[in-house]
Amino acid sequence: MEEITKEMFQKAREALKKNNYEDFFEVFGISFLGTCKIGYVEKDSAIELEDYTKGGVDMIITIDLDDWKQNFKDYAEGFDVDEEICIMRQDPSSSYCRNFTVRQSVVDYEGWKQWITDIAGIIDGKMPKRHRVFAESIEAVNKWIYWCYNYSSPEVWIKAIWGDCGLCDHIMKKWEKCRCDSNLFYSNLDSVNREKLVRYVLENYNPAI
């Protein structure tokens, strides 16, 4: 589970045009486990997918190959957070119950529900609004990083930014290696630090400079 970027959206749409479900789900880091049989059907008629919630819960998704796009949308729409939590918390002594409070379970599965709903929306050509806004913000900040590097003092600037917004020191090494290419530098940041930098810049500076 990660932030859906404009590039991911475009790759996913290309895979949809080719009706390539493996490539489509791979865009979002969802593993294709293979095909399988459902019920008494003699040949494989479904695909199995694997992904994880933010809390690390293994999620296996089985959808019918016949109109897999609609079937995934049905899975997303029909996913019941309360029902899933009840199933996972049936045994109070289970490792799941030891590692997750009820509140943590709710937050984790609601996040999962939103994730699969966002992906289902992309099948219909809809990029989630919050992801769309964030993706546009990333582009603005990328241009701002490039401007600062070429027309300002990058070392002084970047140290101040990282110090203020709490980014780790090791990112300085990434900047030193990639500063000639702001997009390369940006892509080398993990999602947490990337979002932290974007939000800090948007709140404190004018990335449209």
N, C-alpha and C positions, 0 to 999 in steps of 0.2 A: 504494500500500500504506500503510495507516494503522491506527491503533488502532480496533477495532470497538466502537462504543458501543451502549448500549441503544437509543438513538434509531435508529441505523442498522439494528439488528436488527429493530426494529418496522416500519420502512419496508420493509425487504426482505421481511418476512413478508406485509405488505399487498400488495406487488407479486406475490408468489407466489399469493395468493388469487385475483388477477385474471389469473393466468397471463401476466403482462406481463414478458417477459424483458428488454426494454430498460430499464424502470424498475428491475428487480431488480439488474442489473449496474451501473447508474448509481449506485446507493447506495454501491457500493464503489469508485467512480472508474474503473470499467472501461468503455472506450469501445465503443460499438456501431458497427461499420464498415459493416454492411449484410448483405444476404443473398447467397448465392453457390450455384453448382451443384457437385455432387459426382459425379464419374464421368460416366456417360452419361445421367444424369437430365436431362430436357428443362427442367424448371422449377427455380427456386431451391429447394434443399432443406436449406440449412444457413445458420448465421449466423457471421459473423466478428467477433471481439472483440479488443481491444487493451489491454494493460496493460504495466507496467514492473516489473522487479524492483527491490529497494532499491538495487542497484548501477547501475540505469539501463538494463538490457538490455531491448530491445523484445520483448515476448511476444505473438505472434499466436495466438489460439485459434479453431479452427474446430470447431463442434459441430453435429450433425444436429438439425434443427428437430423431428423426430419424437421426442417425449419429451425435450425439451431439458434438463429438470431431471436426469433420470437420466444423460443423456449428459455433462453437466458433471461430475456425481459420478464417472462412469467416467474422465473426463479427469484429474481430481484424483487418483484412486486409482492410475491407471496412469502418472502422471508419474514418470519415472525420472531421478533426479538424476545418477547416473553416466553414463547414456547421453547426457543433454543436454550434460554437460561434455565428453564425448568428441567430440561433434559440433562444439561451439563451439571446441575446441582442436585441431582437425585440422590447421590451418595455423599453425605456430609464428610466422609473420611477420605474422599478422593483427592488426588493431587490438585485437581482443578479448584476445588473448594478451599484447599489450603492456600492456594496462590492468588485467588480472586475473592474479594468481598463482593457482596451483591451489587453494591454501587459500581465497583470496577467492572463487573460483568455487564451491567447495563450500558456503561459508557463504551466498552469495547465492542459489544454487538451492535450498538447504535452506529458506531463508526463503520463497522462492516456493512451494515445495511445501506449507509450513505454511499460507501465505496462502490458496491455492486449496482446501486441505483444510478450513480454517475456514469458507470460503464454502459449500463443499459440505455441511458439517454444518448450516449454517443452513437449507438446503433441507429437511433432516429435522427442523427445529425446535430444533436444538441450538446454543446460544450457547457458543463456546469458553470453558472454565473460566477461563483467565487473563484473557480479555477481560471476562468477567462480573464477576470480582473487581475488576478495575480500574475498570469502569463504576460499581460500587457505591461504590468509593473516591472516585471523582470526585464523586458525589452528596454524600458526607459532607464532602468538602473544600469544595464549593460552599456548603454550609450554614455551615461554619466561617468561610469568608471573609465571608459575610453577617453572622454574629454579630460578628466582629472589627470590621467596618465600623460597625455600629450601636451596639456596646457597649464599644468599645475605641478606641485612638488609631490609626486606619488608616495615617496617613503614617509614624509611627514603626514600627509593626508591619510594614508591607509593605516598607519599606526594609531592615529587618533580615532579613526572609525572603529577599528577592532578593539581598541581599549575601552571606548565608550559603550559599545554594544555587547561587549563580553565575549567576543570570538577568541578562539584558542590561538596561542602563539604560533603553533605549527602551520597555521594558514599563511603566515608571512613567507614561509618557504615556497608555498604554492604560488604566491604572487611573484616572487623572485624568478620562478621558473616560467611563469606564464604571462607576465605582465605585458609582453608585446602583443598578446592576444587576449583581450578582455573576455571574449566568449569562452576561450579555453580555460582561463582562470575560473570563470563562473561555473563551468561544467564540472570542474574538479572539486567544488565545494559539496559537502554532503547536504542533504535536503534540509536538515535542521539549521545549519549555519547559513545556508543560502537564503532561507526564509527570514532568518534573523537579520541578515544584512539588508535585504530588500525593505523590510518593514522599518528598520532604523533609518535608512536613507530617505524613504518616503516621508517619515515623520519629521525629520530634522533638516532636510535639504530640498533643493529643487532639482529633481533629476531631469527636468526638461531643458536644463541649461544647454 
